[in-house]
Amino acid sequence: MIRTGEALRRGIHPRTLYDMRDTALLVREEWGLYRLSDVPREVAKDKASKTRSKKRTGQGRRNRSPLARRSVQTAIRAIRTKGGLVRTRDALKLGIAPHTLYWMRDNGVLEAVSRGLYRLADQPPLSNQDLATVAARIPNGVVCLISALAYHDMTTEIPWNVDVALRRGSEKPRLQHPPVRFIWRSGPAFDMGVEKHVVDGVIVRVYSPAKTVADCFQYRRRVGMDVAVGALKTYWRTSGADLTTLIRFARACRVEKLIRPYLEALA
């Protein structure tokens, strides 16, 4: 027999426990108390009674870690498949029990990057912690505006916030650090021009250079017209500059008429 609390302490994930119950591998004797279906009730009760007796007399105690070493090593391997950075909800999906996660945090195996986000302590230092943190916490967002310009080395501006685009109608994420500025978009203005890059083992969605230029003209009051024009000039000097692509993005952002005079001056 085993109680739910003891099962969690032994590293058994709640989902595993409930699956065993639902598939008749476990039988519920009372609230929070289970026994294996192939073990007779009398035998299970007798073993449970002997176990409680040993605990009262101090027998059977061993000086060991509060968690089985195997469960910790399994959790470490699972987190490495996520690039060494994992959210609490993703850890649960990987089968890591909450008490295992918190034990790893409290004992220096994991370090907290932000609320609900952890990384393995033996990982090399993050090269761009802000982008990696935002991408891990907001996987459906897209890095945009000043932050995208900085990522593509298209501005000398230092981003004080991470600019993130979200699909219109989505809920605003709660993130204490780093500071984030959100814009809500829909249709082609949100979907077009999204690139995926790997930063510190995390997939970061960021708008392409051409799309970022069009976005800066659309949100010129937020970033400043001088920043938008400077981004256009920098993009135009790159070897990958494509007028057709830029006009297509400008049309989607409804700034084609605004951006054409600047393009003619550069041509």
VENVENVEN-V697065 format. One record per pair of residues at least 12 apart in sequence whose ideal C-beta (glycine too) atoms are under 6 Angstrom apart, sorted by the first residue. I is the first residue (numbers start at 1). J is the second residue. D is the distance in Angstrom with one decimal. If there is no record, write none. Layout:
I|J|D, I|J|D
//
This chain:
1|35|4.5, 1|44|4.7, 1|48|4.4, 2|34|5.8, 3|32|5.4, 3|33|5.4, 4|32|4.6, 8|99|5.8, 11|68|5.5, 11|71|3.8, 11|97|5.9, 13|95|5.4, 13|97|5.1, 24|37|5.7, 25|37|5.9, 67|100|6.0, 67|103|5.2, 71|100|5.6, 75|96|4.6, 75|100|5.4, 78|94|4.3, 79|120|5.9, 83|201|2.4, 83|202|5.5, 84|119|5.4, 84|120|4.4, 84|123|4.3, 84|201|5.5, 85|119|4.6, 85|136|5.4, 85|202|5.5, 86|118|5.8, 87|116|5.7, 87|117|5.5, 88|116|4.7, 108|121|5.7, 113|133|5.5, 114|133|5.4, 114|177|5.1, 115|176|5.6, 117|136|5.6, 117|137|5.8, 126|200|4.7, 127|200|5.8, 128|199|5.2, 130|162|5.4, 130|178|4.3, 131|199|5.2, 131|204|5.4, 132|199|5.2, 132|200|4.1, 132|202|4.6, 134|162|4.9, 135|202|4.9, 135|204|4.2, 136|202|5.2, 137|175|5.6, 138|173|5.0, 141|164|4.1, 141|166|5.4, 142|165|4.5, 142|194|5.6, 142|205|4.7, 142|207|5.9, 143|206|4.0, 144|163|5.0, 144|165|4.5, 144|207|5.2, 144|215|5.6, 145|163|3.9, 145|215|5.9, 145|223|5.6, 146|159|4.5, 146|163|5.6, 146|223|5.8, 147|159|4.9, 147|162|5.1, 147|163|4.4, 148|206|5.3, 148|207|5.0, 148|212|4.3, 149|212|5.9, 149|231|5.5, 151|206|5.6, 152|209|4.9, 154|231|5.2, 154|234|4.6, 161|179|4.7, 161|181|4.4, 162|178|5.6, 162|180|5.0, 163|181|5.1, 164|180|5.5, 164|182|5.6, 165|183|5.2, 165|185|5.3, 166|182|5.7, 166|184|5.4, 167|190|5.5, 168|184|4.5, 168|186|4.0, 188|252|4.3, 189|252|5.4, 189|253|5.6, 192|252|5.4, 193|207|5.0, 193|208|4.5, 193|211|2.8, 193|249|5.8, 195|208|5.1, 209|235|5.4, 210|245|4.9, 210|246|4.6, 210|249|5.4, 211|249|4.7, 213|231|5.0, 213|232|5.2, 213|235|5.1, 214|249|3.9, 214|250|4.5, 214|253|4.5, 216|228|3.9, 216|231|5.2, 217|255|4.3, 217|258|5.8, 217|259|5.3, 218|253|4.2, 218|255|5.1, 232|262|5.7, 236|266|5.1
//
